[in-house]
Amino acid sequence: MKHLKVLLINPFIYDFAAYNFWSKPLGLLYIGSILRKNGVHISLIDCLETDEKKKTEDGRGHYLKGKVNKPEALKMIHKPMRRYGISEEELKKRIIRDEKPHLVLITSLMTYWYLGTVHVVNVIREVYPKTKIIVGGIYPSLCQEHARSSLNGVDLIVERNGLQKLYTYIEEEFSYPMWFKPGAYDLDDLPYPAFDLYEKIDFAPLLTSVGCIFKCTYCATSYLCPKIKKRNTENVINEVLYWISLGVKRFVLYDDCFLHDKEEHAVLILKRLKNLKESMEIFNPNALNAAFIDSKIAELLFASGFREVRIGLESTNPKFQKETGGKIDNSSFKNAVKFLKSAGFSQKNIHVYLLAGLPFQRWEEVKEAIDYVVDMGCTPHLAEYAPCPHTEMFEKYKKFSRFPLEEEPLFQNNSLFPFAWSGFSEEDLQFLKSYLKEKIQ
């Protein structure tokens, strides 16, 4: 086949709540850029459009949304469910607007968002019954058997680190030779992600490394990406300059462990960013590890353009900190905050994630953590626990959940509070949210 046309789709979200927290389908866009380098014609439909009227200046905002009926498994949940993103009618219009694709690639993020992926697959099958469909992403990587069942109408499911599987399928199915086939860890060989497929780039996600040295019992990063790989400093800076040349001023750091081996990675990158003449803003929705923040790092974060710093504390309980991976302790957190403040960050610019709704966690423990963080002069955020397959905590406590977590990924949604119990009820969670809001004000 001389001319291969591939359509990339970022699907809807079916959930009780969703917000565009600097989110873009980075993996899908990297694959798109790889295909384009092989001469493939690529196009993109991102179903997750943000409501322009409700978008903040820094690029975050509320998604477009519409009402949907809850699936049978969630009928007993007394919350309205929404489909976040464009309408089905708009999706169909965009599918037929361009030439019929030979292949559609659909990503799938959170395990409990799989209904959006299934919906998009069904729409493609309705519009183009014979077009080949490939689905990849986090959901099929963490819930393999369930994905094979719910996505039995697709032609290929790509699980973690499955790029070579994708290349082979394209070569054999379409008789299309792929001369450029980088691996998932060949970060310096990857072309920049295909953000040019968007009409407007509000922010550019920036990935400078993959993997994480820690194996926190509640996190699946070490399963999804077992190796640690870092990009060359020059490669990162060249990408930043490329996006700046296209008018991008805002960058979002996606790394899970940016500060690991900091003298050979983060320090080099931050020093170069600091010396750029162009003004820029940097945000990190994925928390930095406070244990790695010293005075030099804090000063470089501030000088290089970080407008805020998000760090993970999760809990102030020393026993919990040690048992879940040992990535942080209260002393290290306290020192990090001191360094960040000395560098110029204020309370509203230091954001701290605290986990809530963990198995057998008591609500009083979360309240104590909120008080601790506020007293330290930082802004706390509750990160409600979502049970994640292939993690130690999931395997150890799944039998204590009030929902069958393994049977139905929809129940892995943090909005459902799967581990509510007498020591931490839904009413307790609502109290904590109100209490936190009052403390911040």
N, C-alpha and C positions, 0 to 999 in steps of 0.2 A: 504494500500500500504506500503510495507516494505522499498523500496528504492525509494525515491523521488528525481528527478533530476531537478534543477532549473537553468536557464541561466539568468544572469543579463546583461543588455545592456545599455550603455550610448550612446545615438544616435548622428547622425550627427548634424551639425549646418548649416542651410541655412541662409546666411546673406551677406551683402555687405562688412563687415569687421568683423574679429574675431581674438582673440589673447589669448593664454594660459597664463592667469595672475594668476598662481598658482591655477588652477582650477582642482578639482576632484569631482566625484559624491558621496559626503560624505554620504548623506541619503541612497542612493542605497547600498553602501558598509556596512552601519550599518545594513540594513535589511538583507543583505547577511550573516553577522556574526550571526544575531539572528537565521536565518534559519539553519545555520550550527550547532549551539548549539543544535538545535532540531533534529540533525541527518540527515539533508538534504544535498545532494551533490550539491555544488554550483560551477558555473564557470562564467567567466566574459568576455565580449567583450566590450572594450572601443573604440568606433569609433573615438573618438577625440584624435588621436595620434599627437604628436608634431614632426615636422621635425627636426631630430637629428642634421642636419647641421646648423639649425637656432635657436638652443637652447642656452640660456645664461647659464652662470656658476651657477646662483642661481635657475635654474629650470624652468624659464619662456621661452616662445618661440612661434614661428609661427606654426600653425597647418598645417598638410598636407591639400591640397585643390584641387578642380577640378571645371571646369566650368559647369554650369547648366543653363537651360532656366528659365527665370523668370515666376512665376505664373501670370495668367491673371490679377489679382488685381494690380500687380506692373509693368505692361508693360509700363506705362507712366513714370516710374522712369529711368532716363538716367544714370544709374550706373550698372556695371556688377555685377551679383550675383554669389556667389560661394557656393559649398558644402564643408564645412570644415570637414576634417577627412579622413579616409581610403576610398577606392573605394567601390562601391557596390559589385564588383566581389570579393574583399578581404573579405567583410563582409560575403558573401555566403560561401566562403571557410572556414572561421572560425566557422560558424554555423554548418556545416556538419563535421568538424574535430573531434568533440567529439560525444558521444552518443546522440541520439535524446532526448531533454529535455521534461519533462512532462509539464513544465510551464516556460514561459518567462516573466521576469519582466523588464519593460522599464521605465526609468525615463524621465522627460520632464522638462526643466528648463525655460528659458525666454518664455513669452507668444508668442513672435513673432518668436520663433524658432520651432514652433510646426510641421512645414513641415518635419523636420528631424525625429521626432518621428513617424509621419504618414508613412514616407518612410520605416523606419525600421519595422513597423508593417506589411506593404505590403510585404516586403522581407520574413519575418517569415511566413506569410500566403502562400507565393509561395513555400517555401522550405518544411514547415511542416504545411499543411492546417488544421490539427486537433489539433495541440498543443494549449494549453490554453495560453492566453496573458493577462497580467495585466499591466496597465499604471498608473503611479502616478507622483507626483511632482508639481512644481509651476504652470505650464500651466493649468492643469485641476482644480487646486485649485482656480485660479483667473478667469478663463474663463469656468465655468462649462458647460453652455449650448452649447457653441461652441465646447468644447471638446467632449461632448456626440455626437455631429453631425459628427465631423471629425474623431472620433475614434469609430464609430459605429460597427466596425468589431472586437473590442476587447471584452474579456469576463468579464472584471471588470475594472472600473476606480476608483482609490483611491484618494480622495481629502484630504485636510489638516487634520492632526490628525486622519488619517484613518487606523492606524495600526491594531486595533481590527477587522475592516472589512476585512483586508487582512488575518488575522489569521483564522477567521471564514470561509472564502472562501476555504482556503487550507484544513482545517479540513473536511469540508462537501464535497467538490468536489473530493478530493483524499482519503477520509477516513483515513487521516493522523493525528494522535493526536499530538497537539503542547503543550508540557508541559511547555515551557518557552515562555511567552507572555508579555514582558515588555511594558509599555505605552510609548508614545512619550516623557513624562517628567521624566521618570525613568532613568535619566542620569547615575547615579552611578551603575545601574544594567546592563547597556548595555555592551556587549563584545566589544573589540576594533574593529573598522571597518576593513573589509577584504582587506587591502592593500597588503597582501601577494599574492593576485591573480595577481598582476602585476609582470612582470619579474624583473623590477628594480623600486625601490622607490626613486625618486629624492627628494621628500619632503613629509612630513606627515602633512596633515591638522589637526588642533587641535581645538576641540570645547569644551570650558570649561563652557559655559552657553548658554541658549536659551532665546529668548524674548528680549524686550527692554522697558525701563520705559517711553521713549518718544513716542509720536504719531505724528511724522512729517507728514505734510499733503501730501507729495509726496512719502511716503514710506509705503509699505504693510506689514512690519514685524509684527506690532501689530495685523493685521488681520490673517496672516498666523500662528502666534505663540502668542496667546493672553496672555499666562502666562509667568512668569519669573521663570526660574529654574537654579540653579548653581550646578556644580559638587563639590564634596568633594576634598579638596586640595590634599590629599594623593592619591586619584583616578587619578587625573590629572598627578601627578608626576610619578606614577607607569606606566602610559601609555607612558610618555616621555622616561622613562628608558627602557621600552620594545622596542620602536622603535630604540633607540640608540643601544640596544643590537643586532639589526638586521642591523646595519651600517648606520642608518639614522642620518644625522647631521643638517638637515634643517627642520624647522617647520613653519607652516603658521597658524596664529590665525584667526579663522573664526567667532569669536563672534561679535554680533552686539552691545553689551553693556558691554564689558569686565570690564570697570572701575567703573561701578555702584556698590555701597556698597563696595568700594575698600578696606577698612581696613579688611573686613571679607572675601574678595575673591582675588582680584588682588594682593594686597600686600603680602598675604600669599603664593600665587603661585610664584610670582616673587622672593621673598626671597629664596624659595626653589630652584628655577632654578639658581639663582645667586650662590648658594653654591654647585651646582653639579660640579664634577671634569671634566666631559666630556665637550669639547668645542662644541658649537652649535650656529646656526644662527636662528633668529626668524623674521618673516615678518608679517605685518597685512594689507592685501589688503582691508579689511573692516575697515573703519576709526575708530580710537579711538576718544572719545569725549574730546575735548580740555578743556572743562570746569572742568573736573575731574583731570587734570594733575597739580600736585603741585610739589614742589622740590623733595619730597620723591619718588613719582611715576616716575618722570623723571630719577632720579638716578638709580632706580631699573630697569627701562626699559633698560637703557644703560648697567648696570652691568650684567643683566640676559641673554644678547645675542641679543637684538634687533639691527639689522644692519641698520634699518631705521625706522622711525615712520611716519605713514600716519594719518592725522587728517582731519576732515571735518569742513570746514568753510562755504561752500556753497555760501555765499554772505556776503558782508560788509554792506549791507543795513539794518539798525536797524529795520525798519518797516517789512521787509521781514523776518528777524530772529525771530521777535516776533510772526508774523502771521502764520508762518509755524511750530511752535512747541516750540520755545524758548529754544532750547537745547544749544545754544551758543550765545555769543555776542562778540563784538570786544575787549572789555577789557579782558575777559576770554581768548580769543585766544592769545592776546598779552602776557599775563602772562605765558601761556603754552609754547609759543615759547622761552621766556626768561629762563624758567626752563629747557627746553630741551637743549638749547645751553650751559647753565651752566653745565649740566650733561655730555656734550661731543659730542652732535650731531651737525653736520655741516649743511650748507645750502643744500648740495646735499643729506643729510639724513633726512631732514624734508620735507615731501611731503604734500601738502594741496589741497583738492578737492574743486573746485568751480563749481557750477551748471550753465549751459548755455542752452538757448533755452526754458526757462520756459514760460508759458502763459503770453503774454504782457510784457515780460522782454525787456528792451532796451539794445542794445549791449554796449553802453557806460558804463553801470553799471558793466558789466563783465570786461571791460578794466580797470576800476577803481580798481576792486578787484584784478586783476592781478598785477597792479602796487603796491597795498598795500602789497600783499603777498611777492613780490620780494623785496620791500623796507624793509620788516621785516626780510629779509635774509632767505627765504624759497623757495622751488620749487613748483610752482602751477601746477595743472592739471585740464583741463576742463572735467567735467563730464556732457556729453550732456543728457538732460532730456528725459527720456522714460516714457510716460504716463502709469500709473500702475492702473489697475482696483482695486476697493475696497479701494481706497484712497480718501481723501477729495478733493485733487486738481483735480483728474481725474473727479469726479462727478461734480465739480463746473465749470470746463472749457472745458469739452469734446465737447460741442456744438460749441466752437470757433476754434476747430482744422480744418485744411484744409483736413483732412481725416476722414472717419466714423470709429472712434476708437472702438466703441462697436461692430460693425458688423464684423470687420475683425482684429484679433490680429496682423496681419502682419504690420498694420499701427501704432502699438504701438512702433515700432522700432525707437530708437533715431537717427539712421543713416538717417532717412527720414525727420528729423526736423519737426515734426507734427505741431508745433506752430510758424512757420515762419510767419512774418508779416512785415509791412512797417518799424517798429521800430527796427527790428532785422531780416535781410534777410539771405539767404544762403551765399551771398557774404560777409556779415558782419561776419558770423561765420568763413569763410575761412580767412578773415583778422585777426580775433582774434587768430586763430591757428598760423598763421605766426608771428604775433606780440609776442605771448607767446614764440615761439621758439627763436626769436631774443633776448627777455628779458632774457631768461635762459642762452643763450650763452654769 
